[in-house]
Amino acid sequence: YRGLVMTSDCTKVIFLDIDGPMIPVKASYLPSQTPITSVFDPCATSLVNRLIKFSGASIVISSVRGSDGRPAINKLLESNGISPSMLHPDWVTPRKLSSHRCHEIRWWLDRHPEVTHSVAIDDEDLAIDIVPHAVLCDAYEGFSWRNYLECCVYLDSYEHPTHNSKSNYEAMIHYAKRKEIWRTARAGELIQPN
């Protein structure tokens, strides 16, 4: 995030899960990884910073790591190149002993009627009737280019110089999905329908 001028807009929010989207399984093998995995995938970090920059959205932590407290989250974000200043003032979703993440996000949104655009980045499949704008990441690969494009649509934020509309981004998402299917088929793996 160094060198980027970013300001957050409290009407747009990114609910960010850490383990899976930011620290996918493949990140366990980074040479700088710590015993308790805390090093983000650099590509995921770059895409999230780009999303913040062009959408102006604030981050709300939607992760079990939120229970570590604000100082620990600030340190985790800072050490991975995401400015803690991008956290929303109400920086973490509320948790109850047996709550599900989709309910935690819904409770947070219910407390913040000023939010006009939101997206949840998660490796859990969130109930669409509770959290209508969620992007499902692959827990092994993390937050991807296709996930980034999906977030742009939900946040109504288009940075591409020539393809700067919802319909163009939806076409790029379709292309990215087709490329993923092609790579899977080329590798000889079974293709699961989406």
C-alpha atoms as a printed R data frame, in Angstrom:
    type eleno elety resid chain resno       x       y       z
1   ATOM     1    CA   TYR     A     1   0.000   0.000   0.000
2   ATOM     2    CA   ARG     A     2   3.008   2.274   0.215
3   ATOM     3    CA   GLY     A     3   2.813   5.016  -2.381
4   ATOM     4    CA   LEU     A     4  -0.954   4.626  -2.819
5   ATOM     5    CA   VAL     A     5  -3.215   7.438  -1.747
6   ATOM     6    CA   MET     A     6  -6.249   5.732  -0.282
7   ATOM     7    CA   THR     A     7  -9.195   7.101   1.598
8   ATOM     8    CA   SER     A     8 -11.986   4.961   2.939
9   ATOM     9    CA   ASP     A     9 -15.665   5.536   2.350
10  ATOM    10    CA   CYS     A    10 -17.943   4.221   5.081
11  ATOM    11    CA   THR     A    11 -20.778   3.686   2.574
12  ATOM    12    CA   LYS     A    12 -18.805   0.880   0.900
13  ATOM    13    CA   VAL     A    13 -17.549  -2.073   2.921
14  ATOM    14    CA   ILE     A    14 -15.444  -5.182   2.300
15  ATOM    15    CA   PHE     A    15 -16.018  -7.982   4.819
16  ATOM    16    CA   LEU     A    16 -12.643  -9.682   4.823
17  ATOM    17    CA   ASP     A    17 -11.944 -13.221   5.958
18  ATOM    18    CA   ILE     A    18  -8.246 -13.891   6.598
19  ATOM    19    CA   ASP     A    19  -7.654 -17.662   6.501
20  ATOM    20    CA   GLY     A    20  -8.462 -18.935   3.022
21  ATOM    21    CA   PRO     A    21  -8.793 -15.734   0.973
22  ATOM    22    CA   MET     A    22  -5.676 -13.934   2.270
23  ATOM    23    CA   ILE     A    23  -3.751 -16.912   3.639
24  ATOM    24    CA   PRO     A    24  -4.663 -19.781   1.330
25  ATOM    25    CA   VAL     A    25  -3.150 -23.229   1.722
26  ATOM    26    CA   LYS     A    26  -0.515 -22.427  -0.924
27  ATOM    27    CA   ALA     A    27   0.724 -19.524   1.255
28  ATOM    28    CA   SER     A    28   1.774 -22.065   3.883
29  ATOM    29    CA   TYR     A    29   4.776 -22.731   1.646
30  ATOM    30    CA   LEU     A    30   5.985 -19.137   1.376
31  ATOM    31    CA   PRO     A    31   9.648 -18.965   2.513
32  ATOM    32    CA   SER     A    32   8.784 -16.223   5.010
33  ATOM    33    CA   GLN     A    33   5.751 -18.010   6.498
34  ATOM    34    CA   THR     A    34   5.516 -18.106  10.285
35  ATOM    35    CA   PRO     A    35   4.661 -21.188  12.428
36  ATOM    36    CA   ILE     A    36   1.183 -19.730  13.060
37  ATOM    37    CA   THR     A    37   0.427 -18.773   9.470
38  ATOM    38    CA   SER     A    38   0.382 -15.011   9.275
39  ATOM    39    CA   VAL     A    39   1.967 -14.135   5.916
40  ATOM    40    CA   PHE     A    40  -0.615 -13.180   3.289
41  ATOM    41    CA   ASP     A    41  -0.411 -14.329  -0.311
42  ATOM    42    CA   PRO     A    42   1.217 -11.319  -2.045
43  ATOM    43    CA   CYS     A    43  -1.155 -11.505  -5.037
44  ATOM    44    CA   ALA     A    44  -4.203 -11.463  -2.749
45  ATOM    45    CA   THR     A    45  -2.746  -8.484  -0.874
46  ATOM    46    CA   SER     A    46  -2.133  -6.584  -4.102
47  ATOM    47    CA   LEU     A    47  -5.672  -7.247  -5.348
48  ATOM    48    CA   VAL     A    48  -7.285  -6.202  -2.052
49  ATOM    49    CA   ASN     A    49  -5.211  -2.993  -1.974
50  ATOM    50    CA   ARG     A    50  -6.265  -2.287  -5.560
51  ATOM    51    CA   LEU     A    51  -9.909  -2.911  -4.651
52  ATOM    52    CA   ILE     A    52  -9.650  -0.501  -1.706
53  ATOM    53    CA   LYS     A    53  -7.906   2.109  -3.845
54  ATOM    54    CA   PHE     A    54 -10.462   2.164  -6.651
55  ATOM    55    CA   SER     A    55 -13.633   1.559  -4.647
56  ATOM    56    CA   GLY     A    56 -12.753   3.604  -1.571
57  ATOM    57    CA   ALA     A    57 -14.289   0.843   0.566
58  ATOM    58    CA   SER     A    58 -13.479   0.276   4.226
59  ATOM    59    CA   ILE     A    59 -12.486  -3.132   5.574
60  ATOM    60    CA   VAL     A    60 -14.454  -4.983   8.237
61  ATOM    61    CA   ILE     A    61 -12.764  -8.120   9.568
62  ATOM    62    CA   SER     A    62 -15.034 -11.154   9.263
63  ATOM    63    CA   SER     A    63 -12.747 -13.824  10.649
64  ATOM    64    CA   VAL     A    64 -12.085 -15.777  13.827
65  ATOM    65    CA   ARG     A    65  -8.895 -13.716  13.958
66  ATOM    66    CA   GLY     A    66 -11.029 -10.712  14.871
67  ATOM    67    CA   SER     A    67 -11.163 -12.072  18.417
68  ATOM    68    CA   ASP     A    68  -7.400 -11.392  18.660
69  ATOM    69    CA   GLY     A    69  -8.244  -7.692  19.104
70  ATOM    70    CA   ARG     A    70  -7.609  -4.506  17.180
71  ATOM    71    CA   PRO     A    71  -3.868  -4.163  17.967
72  ATOM    72    CA   ALA     A    72  -3.200  -7.699  16.677
73  ATOM    73    CA   ILE     A    73  -5.258  -7.086  13.519
74  ATOM    74    CA   ASN     A    74  -3.498  -3.762  12.921
75  ATOM    75    CA   LYS     A    75  -0.136  -5.525  13.206
76  ATOM    76    CA   LEU     A    76  -1.239  -8.385  10.930
77  ATOM    77    CA   LEU     A    77  -2.489  -6.017   8.226
78  ATOM    78    CA   GLU     A    78   0.494  -3.674   8.506
79  ATOM    79    CA   SER     A    79   3.026  -6.505   8.314
80  ATOM    80    CA   ASN     A    80   1.323  -7.742   5.137
81  ATOM    81    CA   GLY     A    81   1.123  -4.407   3.334
82  ATOM    82    CA   ILE     A    82  -2.492  -3.391   4.003
83  ATOM    83    CA   SER     A    83  -2.956  -0.124   5.849
84  ATOM    84    CA   PRO     A    84  -4.854  -0.546   9.138
85  ATOM    85    CA   SER     A    85  -6.250   2.951   8.506
86  ATOM    86    CA   MET     A    86  -8.510   1.306   5.920
87  ATOM    87    CA   LEU     A    87 -10.417  -0.478   8.695
88  ATOM    88    CA   HIS     A    88 -13.941   0.778   9.287
89  ATOM    89    CA   PRO     A    89 -14.415   2.431  12.709
90  ATOM    90    CA   ASP     A    90 -16.649  -0.558  13.577
91  ATOM    91    CA   TRP     A    91 -13.835  -2.820  12.360
92  ATOM    92    CA   VAL     A    92 -15.041  -6.365  13.182
93  ATOM    93    CA   THR     A    93 -18.286  -8.298  12.827
94  ATOM    94    CA   PRO     A    94 -20.038  -9.212  16.091
95  ATOM    95    CA   ARG     A    95 -19.647 -12.810  17.277
96  ATOM    96    CA   LYS     A    96 -21.697 -15.043  19.487
97  ATOM    97    CA   LEU     A    97 -20.674 -18.429  20.822
98  ATOM    98    CA   SER     A    98 -22.404 -20.465  18.114
99  ATOM    99    CA   SER     A    99 -22.984 -17.846  15.397
100 ATOM   100    CA   HIS     A   100 -22.312 -18.414  11.704
101 ATOM   101    CA   ARG     A   101 -20.340 -15.920   9.672
102 ATOM   102    CA   CYS     A   102 -23.297 -15.020   7.439
103 ATOM   103    CA   HIS     A   103 -25.316 -13.993  10.520
104 ATOM   104    CA   GLU     A   104 -22.410 -11.951  11.896
105 ATOM   105    CA   ILE     A   105 -22.197 -10.013   8.624
106 ATOM   106    CA   ARG     A   106 -25.981  -9.497   8.574
107 ATOM   107    CA   TRP     A   107 -25.942  -8.204  12.185
108 ATOM   108    CA   TRP     A   108 -23.170  -5.775  11.287
109 ATOM   109    CA   LEU     A   109 -25.054  -4.523   8.201
110 ATOM   110    CA   ASP     A   110 -28.252  -4.115  10.201
111 ATOM   111    CA   ARG     A   111 -26.349  -1.774  12.554
112 ATOM   112    CA   HIS     A   112 -25.078   0.295   9.589
113 ATOM   113    CA   PRO     A   113 -27.917   1.436   7.317
114 ATOM   114    CA   GLU     A   114 -25.563   4.019   5.772
115 ATOM   115    CA   VAL     A   115 -23.762   1.229   3.863
116 ATOM   116    CA   THR     A   116 -24.901   1.246   0.229
117 ATOM   117    CA   HIS     A   117 -22.458  -1.313  -1.227
118 ATOM   118    CA   SER     A   118 -20.840  -4.303   0.422
119 ATOM   119    CA   VAL     A   119 -19.119  -7.541  -0.447
120 ATOM   120    CA   ALA     A   120 -17.982 -10.433   1.715
121 ATOM   121    CA   ILE     A   121 -14.721 -12.117   0.684
122 ATOM   122    CA   ASP     A   122 -14.728 -15.603   2.162
123 ATOM   123    CA   ASP     A   123 -13.815 -19.231   1.516
124 ATOM   124    CA   GLU     A   124 -17.102 -20.307   3.149
125 ATOM   125    CA   ASP     A   125 -20.227 -20.416   1.019
126 ATOM   126    CA   LEU     A   126 -22.351 -17.724   2.682
127 ATOM   127    CA   ALA     A   127 -26.149 -17.925   2.508
128 ATOM   128    CA   ILE     A   128 -27.190 -15.593  -0.320
129 ATOM   129    CA   ASP     A   129 -30.525 -14.778   1.345
130 ATOM   130    CA   ILE     A   130 -28.605 -13.428   4.369
131 ATOM   131    CA   VAL     A   131 -25.478 -12.000   2.691
132 ATOM   132    CA   PRO     A   132 -26.497 -11.199  -0.902
133 ATOM   133    CA   HIS     A   133 -23.078  -9.966  -2.040
134 ATOM   134    CA   ALA     A   134 -20.438 -12.563  -1.313
135 ATOM   135    CA   VAL     A   135 -17.443 -13.757  -3.289
136 ATOM   136    CA   LEU     A   136 -16.423 -17.357  -2.735
137 ATOM   137    CA   CYS     A   137 -12.650 -17.883  -2.797
138 ATOM   138    CA   ASP     A   138 -10.852 -21.171  -3.213
139 ATOM   139    CA   ALA     A   139  -9.252 -22.024   0.155
140 ATOM   140    CA   TYR     A   140  -6.186 -23.445  -1.616
141 ATOM   141    CA   GLU     A   141  -5.623 -20.610  -4.100
142 ATOM   142    CA   GLY     A   142  -6.993 -17.588  -2.219
143 ATOM   143    CA   PHE     A   143  -8.404 -14.290  -3.461
144 ATOM   144    CA   SER     A   144  -8.061 -14.377  -7.249
145 ATOM   145    CA   TRP     A   145  -8.356 -12.044 -10.227
146 ATOM   146    CA   ARG     A   146 -11.870 -13.373 -10.905
147 ATOM   147    CA   ASN     A   147 -12.804 -12.738  -7.242
148 ATOM   148    CA   TYR     A   148 -11.445  -9.202  -7.605
149 ATOM   149    CA   LEU     A   149 -13.630  -8.552 -10.660
150 ATOM   150    CA   GLU     A   150 -16.679  -9.925  -8.825
151 ATOM   151    CA   CYS     A   151 -15.977  -7.544  -5.921
152 ATOM   152    CA   CYS     A   152 -15.715  -4.598  -8.324
153 ATOM   153    CA   VAL     A   153 -19.229  -5.364  -9.610
154 ATOM   154    CA   TYR     A   154 -20.688  -5.577  -6.097
155 ATOM   155    CA   LEU     A   155 -18.951  -2.344  -5.054
156 ATOM   156    CA   ASP     A   156 -19.925  -0.615  -8.322
157 ATOM   157    CA   SER     A   157 -16.296   0.335  -8.905
158 ATOM   158    CA   TYR     A   158 -14.691  -0.056 -12.336
159 ATOM   159    CA   GLU     A   159 -11.072   0.950 -12.801
160 ATOM   160    CA   HIS     A   160 -10.278  -0.566 -16.203
161 ATOM   161    CA   PRO     A   161  -9.546   2.295 -18.645
162 ATOM   162    CA   THR     A   162 -11.669   0.932 -21.514
163 ATOM   163    CA   HIS     A   163 -13.899  -1.756 -19.968
164 ATOM   164    CA   ASN     A   164 -15.288   0.438 -17.200
165 ATOM   165    CA   SER     A   165 -18.872  -0.758 -16.887
166 ATOM   166    CA   LYS     A   166 -20.748  -3.494 -15.081
167 ATOM   167    CA   SER     A   167 -21.513  -5.374 -18.302
168 ATOM   168    CA   ASN     A   168 -17.852  -5.336 -19.361
169 ATOM   169    CA   TYR     A   169 -16.750  -6.594 -15.937
170 ATOM   170    CA   GLU     A   170 -19.381  -9.334 -16.040
171 ATOM   171    CA   ALA     A   171 -17.975 -10.374 -19.443
172 ATOM   172    CA   MET     A   172 -14.456 -10.487 -17.951
173 ATOM   173    CA   ILE     A   173 -15.777 -12.606 -15.038
174 ATOM   174    CA   HIS     A   174 -17.347 -15.026 -17.521
175 ATOM   175    CA   TYR     A   175 -14.030 -15.171 -19.408
176 ATOM   176    CA   ALA     A   176 -12.120 -15.854 -16.161
177 ATOM   177    CA   LYS     A   177 -14.526 -18.696 -15.280
178 ATOM   178    CA   ARG     A   178 -14.107 -20.215 -18.751
179 ATOM   179    CA   LYS     A   179 -10.302 -20.037 -18.385
180 ATOM   180    CA   GLU     A   180 -10.523 -21.841 -15.018
181 ATOM   181    CA   ILE     A   181 -12.630 -24.597 -16.602
182 ATOM   182    CA   TRP     A   182 -10.192 -24.830 -19.537
183 ATOM   183    CA   ARG     A   183  -7.191 -25.151 -17.168
184 ATOM   184    CA   THR     A   184  -8.983 -27.882 -15.209
185 ATOM   185    CA   ALA     A   185  -9.867 -29.779 -18.394
186 ATOM   186    CA   ARG     A   186  -6.337 -29.398 -19.724
187 ATOM   187    CA   ALA     A   187  -4.990 -30.904 -16.506
188 ATOM   188    CA   GLY     A   188  -7.334 -33.870 -17.016
189 ATOM   189    CA   GLU     A   189  -9.288 -33.204 -13.837
190 ATOM   190    CA   LEU     A   190 -13.019 -33.671 -13.494
191 ATOM   191    CA   ILE     A   191 -14.924 -30.432 -13.987
192 ATOM   192    CA   GLN     A   192 -17.401 -29.587 -11.262
193 ATOM   193    CA   PRO     A   193 -20.377 -27.471 -12.410
194 ATOM   194    CA   ASN     A   194 -20.602 -23.957 -10.888
